[in-house]
Amino acid sequence: MNNSHEDLVQRIERDLLDSYDEELELEIEDRDPQDSMDGLDSARSPTDKQAQLTYFRELFRLQGDLVKLQDWVASEKQKVVILFEGRDAAGKGGVIKRITHRLNPRIFRVVALPAPNDRERTQWCFQRCASHLPAAGEMVLFDRSWYSRAGVERVMGFCSDDECEEFFRSVPEFERMLVRSGIRLIKCWFSITDDEQHLRFLGRIHDPLKQWKLSPMDMESRRHWEECTHAEILLERTHISDAPWWVVQAVDKKRARLNCIAHLLEQFEYHEVPRPEVVLPTRLRHPDYQRKPVPQEMLVPEHYLADPPSE
């Protein structure tokens, strides 16, 4: 019992450290994070700190390649759809965040649809997603997609068994139609264990900054773990040559992110698009120009002042 408790505590600690790393990622803007990390995380072992540094370096390298992919997609007028599916708390949002962090949202768009309302439940099951499909030069990342019909919607009673079966008959035809229209369709399923989902839900419950991630639907899906497992039959019934499924082993968040991004990059024969040299133009100056002071009542109060200069 003690060993089980200690193991749970260690896993929760690792999850908390991972949350810390998420914030650190957003702060490090150079491509060699060593200087930014010096003096931080003194509680970690040298091995853990080296693993953390390796993760950051690989992530930033892959993000640099994503920028090249972005330029190629825009230049070649490609149309790309990437689906991210899997259980709640499987890490879909985390990898999407890493993919889009340094990219142009006009080219890489994220679609995260809420649960269907009463009207949408009566629509064609692909209708909500179809309006978000890309134009030329765009990539669209779906954080859940039309596959909700065979997963959460079926388990939660939002659709009947007959409607779910009709979905399974229709989805291969729908996806082949997308591919024939020139859309590159990539489908990723994030796989985690029962224990890992339980741990991540506990982390969200006890972290005020993550509680917003837990919806009543998430709580209900946790109760229906086994029924949601049966829903994974969709991988078998919708794995087609034109749009195969790729399963990401996602128990380890960091490895899952790196593996997923690396695999996505491997799906394209992209190349670096030459950029024209950018030259900052000389600013026009007029002798009568004066910058007017901002009225005091319009200024935001400076609760956080700049550090005083060191002596």
Protein Blocks (a to p, Z undefined) as FASTA:
>chain_A
ZZmmmmmmmmmmmmmmmmmmmmmmmmpmbfblklmmgopaklbcfklmmmmmmmmmmmmm
mmmmmmmmmmmmmmnopacddddeddehilmmmmmmmmmmmmcfklmccdddddddfklm
mmcfklmmmmmpccehiacddehifklmmmmmmmnopacfklmmmmmmmmmmmmmmmmmn
opacddddddddfklmmmmmmmmmmmmklmmmpcfklmmmmmmmmmmmmmmmmmmmmmcf
klccddddfkbmmlmmmmmmmmmmmmpccddddddddddddddddfkbccddddfklpcc
dfbacddddZZ
